[in-house]
Amino acid sequence: MMNKSGLFFIILVLLNTFFSTNSATTAQKTDEDKAHVLKNINLSDKPHYENDEHNSEYDHEAFLGEESKTFDQLSPDESRRRLGLIVDKIDSDADGFVSHTELKDWIRYTQQKYVRDNVERTWKSFNPENKDKISWQEYSDQVFGFMKDMTPEEISREENGISHKGMFDRDHRRWSVADIDKDDLLNKEEFTAFLHPEETPRMMDLLVLETVEDVDKDKDGKVSLEEYIGDTYQKDHEEEDMPDWVRNEIAHFSKDRDKDGDGYLNEEEVKNWISPVDYDQPDAEAKHLIYEADRNNDNKLTKQEILDKYDLFVGSQATDFGEVLMRHDEF
């Protein structure tokens, strides 16, 4: 289960990552765009548990990915019909059951679909001639070309801790790390690493560095407890005490995050924080959904068991995405 601090922290990191990568194309990005980026790591931009209550919207997005948007507009009968068609796709061996492996593979597929679609769309946007590679100059001219009409002071001026110069430098650094053969050109695989470092293991050290830069307010190269908590919780003056989840997260920082007990998170500890080695989110979500829907405890689901729990899988409150469900040719 993703704890609140972990969720909100990754929101912070990935929103900054998103604006850095796309700062220019430019100016305004919607909440839907931000949710897409977040889902690359978290399966959903929604917390799985909120105030110790289960939040089914997390399950909807984890299960459907980009297909979840319009279910809140469907009648229960239509919702069940479309869910049944999806179940047939998940049951890859057509044995009448959805196994843990099949469900896990499906969730991982939906998790990664946005990455594939986003890379293809963005690649075409920056490379309309469909060349094998695009250059930093081509990319930066399109993304940061507006800076040519700005003064040095305007370029360096910070707003909410971010400046155009900072975004340019950050993108250029990420481009260089993604560029395996160091020719200042990116092929589609390298461009994928540039756009989505969270999906590319060799980019993890850079993502950790960007994370520390985002959260490390005093710029001492490490994350204090105050910085760890500060971006996820600001006490309301009317509150007499902090919520239990904040207390728990403070204890979690000392017990689990700060391995060497020095009161700070270094880069290796931040890496373990944002990318736990032993945690497989699609696997955990598949187990959770089977636990909730498996009536006879055989650790697999029939179509009827899934349809009986359709509100868990697709529910009426799901929002965000969902274009595929309206395209009947997909089924």
C-alpha positions as CSV (number, residue, x, y, z in Angstrom):
1,M,0.0,0.0,0.0
2,M,1.4,3.4,-1.0
3,N,1.5,5.6,2.1
4,K,0.4,9.2,1.9
5,S,3.8,10.8,2.1
6,G,5.1,8.5,-0.6
7,L,2.1,9.3,-2.8
8,F,2.2,13.1,-2.4
9,F,6.0,13.1,-2.6
10,I,6.0,11.4,-6.0
11,I,3.3,13.8,-7.1
12,L,5.7,16.6,-6.3
13,V,8.6,14.9,-8.0
14,L,6.8,13.9,-11.1
15,L,5.0,17.2,-11.6
16,N,8.3,18.9,-11.6
17,T,9.7,16.3,-13.9
18,F,6.7,16.8,-16.2
19,F,7.1,20.6,-16.3
20,S,10.8,20.2,-16.9
21,T,10.4,17.8,-19.8
22,N,7.5,19.7,-21.4
23,S,8.2,23.2,-20.1
24,A,7.9,24.6,-23.3
25,T,5.7,23.1,-25.5
26,T,4.7,25.2,-23.3
27,A,3.0,26.9,-20.9
28,Q,-0.1,25.3,-19.5
29,K,-0.5,21.6,-18.6
30,T,-3.8,20.2,-17.3
31,D,-4.4,18.1,-14.2
32,E,-5.1,15.2,-16.6
33,D,-1.6,15.5,-18.1
34,K,-0.2,15.5,-14.6
35,A,-2.2,12.5,-13.6
36,H,-0.8,10.6,-16.7
37,V,2.7,11.3,-15.5
38,L,2.0,10.2,-12.0
39,K,0.4,6.9,-13.1
40,N,3.7,5.8,-14.7
41,I,4.9,5.0,-11.2
42,N,1.8,4.8,-9.0
43,L,-0.8,3.0,-11.2
44,S,-3.1,5.9,-10.2
45,D,-2.9,9.5,-9.1
46,K,-5.4,8.6,-6.4
47,P,-4.3,7.3,-2.9
48,H,-5.2,3.7,-2.4
49,Y,-6.2,4.4,1.2
50,E,-7.4,7.8,2.4
51,N,-8.0,8.5,6.1
52,D,-7.6,4.7,6.6
53,E,-10.5,4.1,4.2
54,H,-10.2,2.1,1.0
55,N,-10.4,4.3,-2.1
56,S,-11.8,2.3,-5.0
57,E,-10.9,5.0,-7.5
58,Y,-7.3,3.8,-7.2
59,D,-8.4,0.3,-8.2
60,H,-10.4,1.7,-11.2
61,E,-7.4,3.4,-12.6
62,A,-5.0,0.6,-11.8
63,F,-7.3,-1.9,-13.6
64,L,-8.4,0.3,-16.6
65,G,-5.6,2.8,-17.0
66,E,-6.5,5.1,-19.9
67,E,-9.8,3.3,-20.3
68,S,-11.4,4.5,-17.1
69,K,-12.7,8.0,-17.9
70,T,-16.2,7.3,-19.2
71,F,-17.4,4.6,-16.8
72,D,-18.9,7.2,-14.6
73,Q,-21.1,8.1,-17.5
74,L,-22.3,4.5,-18.2
75,S,-25.4,2.7,-16.9
76,P,-24.6,-0.3,-14.7
77,D,-25.7,-2.7,-17.5
78,E,-23.4,-1.0,-20.1
79,S,-20.6,-0.9,-17.5
80,R,-20.9,-4.6,-16.9
81,R,-21.1,-5.3,-20.6
82,R,-17.9,-3.5,-21.4
83,L,-16.2,-4.9,-18.3
84,G,-17.0,-8.4,-19.6
85,L,-15.3,-7.6,-22.9
86,I,-12.2,-6.5,-21.1
87,V,-12.2,-9.7,-19.0
88,D,-12.2,-11.8,-22.2
89,K,-9.1,-9.9,-23.2
90,I,-7.4,-10.4,-19.8
91,D,-8.1,-14.2,-19.9
92,S,-5.3,-14.8,-22.4
93,D,-5.4,-18.6,-22.3
94,A,-9.2,-18.6,-22.6
95,D,-9.7,-21.1,-19.8
96,G,-12.6,-19.1,-18.3
97,F,-10.5,-17.8,-15.4
98,V,-8.5,-14.7,-14.7
99,S,-5.4,-15.8,-12.9
100,H,-3.1,-13.7,-10.7
101,T,-0.5,-13.7,-13.5
102,E,-3.0,-12.6,-16.2
103,L,-4.4,-9.9,-14.0
104,K,-0.9,-8.6,-13.0
105,D,0.1,-8.6,-16.7
106,W,-3.0,-6.6,-17.6
107,I,-2.4,-4.0,-14.9
108,R,1.2,-3.6,-16.0
109,Y,0.0,-3.3,-19.6
110,T,-2.4,-0.5,-18.7
111,Q,0.2,1.2,-16.6
112,Q,2.6,1.3,-19.5
113,K,0.1,2.2,-22.2
114,Y,0.3,5.9,-21.5
115,V,4.1,5.8,-21.8
116,R,3.9,4.1,-25.2
117,D,1.2,6.4,-26.5
118,N,2.9,9.5,-25.1
119,V,6.3,8.7,-26.6
120,E,4.7,8.0,-30.0
121,R,2.7,11.2,-30.0
122,T,5.6,13.4,-28.8
123,W,8.1,11.7,-31.1
124,K,5.9,12.6,-34.1
125,S,5.5,16.2,-32.8
126,F,9.2,16.8,-32.6
127,N,10.1,14.7,-35.6
128,P,7.4,15.1,-38.3
129,E,9.8,13.8,-40.9
130,N,10.2,10.6,-38.9
131,K,14.0,10.6,-38.9
132,D,15.9,8.0,-37.0
133,K,17.1,10.6,-34.5
134,I,16.4,14.1,-33.4
135,S,19.0,16.6,-32.2
136,W,19.1,18.6,-29.0
137,Q,19.0,21.7,-31.1
138,E,15.8,20.6,-32.8
139,Y,14.2,19.8,-29.5
140,S,15.4,22.9,-27.6
141,D,14.4,25.3,-30.5
142,Q,10.8,24.0,-30.2
143,V,10.7,23.8,-26.5
144,F,12.7,26.8,-25.4
145,G,12.7,29.0,-28.5
146,F,10.6,31.6,-26.7
147,M,13.6,32.4,-24.5
148,K,15.3,34.1,-27.4
149,D,13.0,37.1,-26.9
150,M,13.6,37.2,-23.1
151,T,16.2,39.1,-21.2
152,P,18.8,37.3,-19.1
153,E,17.0,38.5,-16.0
154,E,13.7,37.1,-17.2
155,I,15.3,33.8,-18.1
156,S,16.8,33.4,-14.6
157,R,13.9,34.8,-12.6
158,E,12.4,32.1,-10.4
159,E,8.7,31.5,-9.8
160,N,7.8,29.0,-7.2
161,G,11.5,27.9,-7.2
162,I,11.6,27.3,-11.0
163,S,13.1,29.4,-13.7
164,H,13.3,29.0,-17.4
165,K,17.1,28.7,-17.2
166,G,16.7,26.0,-14.6
167,M,14.3,24.0,-16.8
168,F,16.6,24.4,-19.8
169,D,19.6,23.2,-17.9
170,R,17.7,20.3,-16.4
171,D,16.4,19.2,-19.7
172,H,19.8,19.4,-21.3
173,R,21.3,17.3,-18.5
174,R,18.6,14.7,-18.8
175,W,19.1,14.7,-22.6
176,S,22.8,14.0,-22.1
177,V,22.1,11.1,-19.7
178,A,19.6,9.6,-22.1
179,D,22.0,9.9,-25.0
180,I,23.8,6.6,-24.8
181,D,26.3,7.1,-27.6
182,K,26.9,10.8,-26.8
183,D,26.2,12.1,-30.3
184,D,23.8,14.7,-29.0
185,L,21.0,12.9,-31.0
186,L,18.3,10.7,-29.5
187,N,16.7,7.8,-31.2
188,K,13.2,6.7,-30.1
189,E,14.5,4.4,-27.4
190,E,16.7,7.2,-26.0
191,F,13.9,9.7,-26.4
192,T,11.7,7.4,-24.3
193,A,14.3,7.5,-21.5
194,F,14.4,11.3,-21.8
195,L,10.6,11.6,-21.6
196,H,10.1,8.9,-19.0
197,P,13.1,8.4,-16.8
198,E,10.9,6.7,-14.2
199,E,10.3,3.9,-16.7
200,T,14.0,3.4,-17.6
201,P,16.3,1.7,-15.0
202,R,19.5,3.3,-16.3
203,M,17.9,6.8,-15.6
204,M,17.2,6.1,-11.9
205,D,20.3,7.8,-10.6
206,L,19.3,11.0,-12.5
207,L,15.7,10.7,-11.2
208,V,17.0,10.4,-7.6
209,L,19.2,13.5,-8.2
210,E,16.2,15.4,-9.6
211,T,14.1,14.3,-6.6
212,V,16.7,15.5,-4.1
213,E,16.9,18.9,-6.0
214,D,13.1,19.2,-5.8
215,V,12.7,18.4,-2.1
216,D,16.0,19.7,-0.7
217,K,14.9,23.2,0.2
218,D,18.1,24.3,2.0
219,K,20.2,22.8,-0.8
220,D,22.5,20.8,1.5
221,G,22.3,17.7,-0.8
222,K,20.1,15.6,1.5
223,V,16.5,15.5,2.7
224,S,15.7,16.3,6.3
225,L,12.6,15.1,8.2
226,E,11.2,18.6,7.9
227,E,11.7,18.6,4.1
228,Y,10.3,15.0,3.9
229,I,7.1,16.0,5.6
230,G,6.9,19.7,4.6
231,D,5.7,19.2,1.0
232,T,3.0,16.8,2.0
233,Y,1.6,18.5,5.2
234,Q,1.3,22.0,6.3
235,K,-0.5,22.4,9.7
236,D,-3.7,24.3,9.6
237,H,-3.8,27.0,12.3
238,E,-7.2,25.7,13.4
239,E,-5.8,22.2,14.0
240,E,-5.0,21.3,17.6
241,D,-2.9,18.3,16.6
242,M,-1.4,16.7,13.5
243,P,-3.2,13.8,11.8
244,D,-2.3,10.3,12.8
245,W,-1.0,9.6,9.3
246,V,1.6,12.4,9.7
247,R,2.7,11.0,13.0
248,N,3.0,7.6,11.4
249,E,5.0,9.0,8.6
250,I,7.4,10.7,11.0
251,A,7.9,7.4,12.7
252,H,8.3,5.7,9.3
253,F,11.0,8.2,8.4
254,S,13.1,7.3,11.4
255,K,12.4,3.6,11.4
256,D,12.5,2.7,7.7
257,R,13.7,5.6,5.5
258,D,16.7,6.9,7.4
259,K,18.8,3.7,7.3
260,D,21.9,5.2,8.8
261,G,20.1,7.1,11.5
262,D,21.7,10.5,10.8
263,G,18.4,12.4,10.6
264,Y,18.6,12.8,6.8
265,L,18.0,10.9,3.6
266,N,21.0,10.6,1.4
267,E,20.7,9.7,-2.3
268,E,20.7,6.0,-1.8
269,E,18.0,6.3,0.9
270,V,16.0,8.5,-1.5
271,K,16.3,5.9,-4.2
272,N,14.9,3.2,-1.8
273,W,12.1,5.6,-1.0
274,I,10.9,6.4,-4.5
275,S,11.6,3.0,-5.9
276,P,11.4,0.2,-3.3
277,V,13.4,-2.8,-4.5
278,D,11.0,-5.5,-3.3
279,Y,7.7,-3.8,-4.2
280,D,5.9,-4.7,-7.4
281,Q,2.8,-2.5,-7.7
282,P,1.0,-4.4,-10.4
283,D,1.6,-7.6,-8.5
284,A,0.3,-6.1,-5.2
285,E,-2.8,-4.6,-7.0
286,A,-3.6,-7.9,-8.7
287,K,-3.5,-9.7,-5.3
288,H,-5.7,-7.0,-3.8
289,L,-8.3,-7.3,-6.5
290,I,-8.4,-11.1,-6.3
291,Y,-8.7,-10.9,-2.5
292,E,-11.7,-8.6,-2.8
293,A,-13.5,-10.5,-5.6
294,D,-12.6,-14.1,-5.1
295,R,-15.7,-15.6,-3.5
296,N,-14.6,-19.3,-3.4
297,N,-11.0,-18.5,-2.4
298,D,-9.4,-20.4,-5.3
299,N,-7.0,-17.5,-6.0
300,K,-8.5,-16.8,-9.5
301,L,-11.5,-15.0,-10.8
302,T,-14.3,-16.1,-13.0
303,K,-16.0,-13.5,-15.3
304,Q,-19.0,-13.6,-13.0
305,E,-17.0,-12.9,-9.9
306,I,-15.5,-9.9,-11.6
307,L,-18.9,-8.7,-12.9
308,D,-20.4,-9.1,-9.4
309,K,-17.8,-6.7,-8.2
310,Y,-17.9,-4.4,-11.2
311,D,-18.0,-1.4,-8.9
312,L,-14.6,-2.4,-7.5
313,F,-13.1,-2.8,-11.0
314,V,-14.7,0.0,-12.9
315,G,-17.1,1.8,-10.5
316,S,-19.3,4.8,-11.2
317,Q,-17.0,7.4,-9.7
318,A,-13.9,6.7,-11.9
319,T,-12.6,9.8,-13.6
320,D,-9.5,10.6,-15.8
321,F,-9.0,9.0,-19.2
322,G,-11.2,6.4,-20.8
323,E,-11.2,7.0,-24.5
324,V,-10.7,3.3,-25.5
325,L,-13.9,2.2,-23.9
326,M,-15.8,4.3,-26.4
327,R,-14.1,2.8,-29.4
328,H,-16.1,-0.4,-30.1
329,D,-13.5,-1.6,-32.6
330,E,-11.2,-2.3,-29.8
331,F,-13.5,-5.2,-28.6
